[in-house]
Amino acid sequence: MADTPMVAAHHVRLGSNSGQPMTRRDGIAKVTGTATYAADNHPEDLLHAVFAGASIARGRVTSLDIEAALAHPGVVHVMTPANTPALSQDPDHKTTPFTARIDVLQNDKVRYAGQPIAVVLAETLEAAVEGARLVKATYETDQARIGFDDGEAFAPEAVGISTPPKFSTGDFEGNRKKATQSASVEMDTPLQYHNAMETHAVVAEWDGDHVTVDMPNQAIGLAKPGIANYFGIPPENVKLRSPYLGGGFGSKAVLFGPQMLGILAAREMKRPVKLALKRDQMFGPVQHRSATRQSVRYDMDAKNRFLAFEHTANVSTSSFDNWLDGAANAGLSLYATPSISVSHSGTRFDTGTPGAMRAPGIATGSAVIECAIDVAAEKAGMDPLEFRLLNYAEKDPSNGKPYSAKALRECYKAAADSFGWEDRPLKPRQMRDENGLLTGWGMGTSIFHAPFFPAKARAVLRQDGSARAETSGADMGQGAWTVLWQMAADGLGMAADDIEFDIGHSDLPDGSVAGGSAHTASAGGALFAAGNDVIRQLAEIATQDKDSPLFGAGNERVLGENGRLFKAEDPNVGESYTDILQRAGIEEIEGKGRGNRDKASTETYAMFSHGAVFAEVKVDPDLFQVRVTRLVGAFAAGRIINPRLAQSQLTGGMIWGVGFALHEEGIHDKRSGRPLNNDFAGYHIPVLADVPHLKALLVDEEDPHVNDLGVKGVGELGITGTVGAIANAVWHATGVRTARYPIKIEDLLKGAQTLEA
């Protein structure tokens, strides 16, 4: 059960809505089943589409037998490379870093297991499923390349979203020579697969050269022109609807082959088409987290301060695309060191292409860095918390820019005090509980950058006092419907319940990407600005109206709150929005807004959210089964718009950290390249019995530089300290430090045998 108290007071509120722990605006719709997800749409005369996936990982299809599928009652068509028309844009052409190379039946080549090789269209879902099973393929097969030992090595030009693969600063070799001791860790992290509750789906319907698409999407503003490019139509001919998403974690920010196949099938058949992925089809064509093989080393002086930091990462990608997780960049902005050397190499697997997955790069890299920090603390003979405080960075080590150092110190203190860290023995294997279970305590530092994306919004105030605000932003379940609504209401100076609010449609202003923990700041800032634009126009009307009590107050500050405009210096002088508009004979005012981040601030300050996570584990001394029993995290993320939802996101991230540390692993057969655990029975994630006692503390922070409202993100912050904290707790309980995630019983047993020997 989560326990989520507050540290210090609520933030200064933007108005009567922001800062309040409001319940989810969309909650009732979701629990009553009235929230419409993409696959819930059923246009008249709908065809169902199911794709048949390749059973090999590398080679080509030499023949496809579709006769049995076509003979099945209800099947109306089978799309294959032989009869599928070309798209207007080459599916292997990448127009932006957010574009993926996709497979849409344009040739007979097979690049990964599960790749679509045919699409069956039928009058019913059951017929389409049966038809897909009846498609028989013959292959020319090449040996699958799975894993770092069998993959194809190459030197990447970039990692993540266009980040250089190498970075260095300071006199690295000179400082390393000065060091009196060093600490290093080598660890592997596995392939991890996005498995949102809602799988990818598309419902497409054409009307001439116009198309309406229902599809879960995190970046409507990017997807709309992307779809248009693939089909050779103007962007304004695409209507994309995505009001609700059942999770995304980064995988729904990019267009993929199955979605384009559904839209293409609808155009070819001149009927609406629905294509929804089955759970096992999520393991291939719709991205995953890269596997990594990492090495981290810290060199220290005689006073246990860092002199040099080196991080290398060998990172997996597909055979045909170049997205690599930027794991080695995770420590660039964390601990103080005068010299840094980080580098990435790449290895091609015969899998689908990886992509952004919850805290890309930072989650993967920090999972190893935090273990290296504890190894260094052990060598220094210091408590891990005291060691981190000793090597704490007051400025971003990679560029010298100041950041919110004070906030992280407060996170350390708040979480440690709540956890009871002062009672931790320094050496491992010193604690057992009343049942004889080995008990260990570990910690990790959380960090995530605070990006800001261009976003637009619109607000309308009507003469009758009603209002509306809108942006095309997306809610993946994290609470954007509620938080953005709160910010929109504050921009208008009204109670949230008194305004209409809409998101998730491409005909609304572009709310930018719901990703990178930037959505609240970006889309929310635009909504707040749109409301302010309405208030600005309203103030101009009132201050120029001789019959208004605000007449002549043009040089004074005028505010809007609770549907009323008034002087900031004398709140008693003012009048209602309705009175102002009625007297002026104006039916409505429309405001437009963009979020804002000062360019000078970006050039001057480093911008991150920070936190600290403390973990307790219990380990069976004979079987070495591990259970996480307690997690306490404290997080500083600027102005918190909705504490209830922020804490929900943070505890969710911490739970994901449990999965990363102990459960998640995508396993492929090295002979065939096929995924072996492509369902929830084999691909393990935390369930209720795995969730420990959780406590997420919100540390008060005001960051005036990050954007106009001081808002940062929390969605990806919680995972980044938790993984290493659990690994360190396992070491503290057992004395064994494993060389891979997830931490496995067999590795602990082997390590324990080595210790005993």
Order of alpha helices (4+ residues) and beta strands (2+ residues): beta-alpha-beta-beta-alpha-beta-beta-beta-alpha-beta-beta-beta-alpha-beta-beta-beta-alpha-beta-alpha-beta-beta-beta-beta-alpha-alpha-alpha-beta-beta-beta-beta-alpha-beta-alpha-beta-beta-beta-alpha-beta-alpha-beta-beta-alpha-beta-alpha-alpha
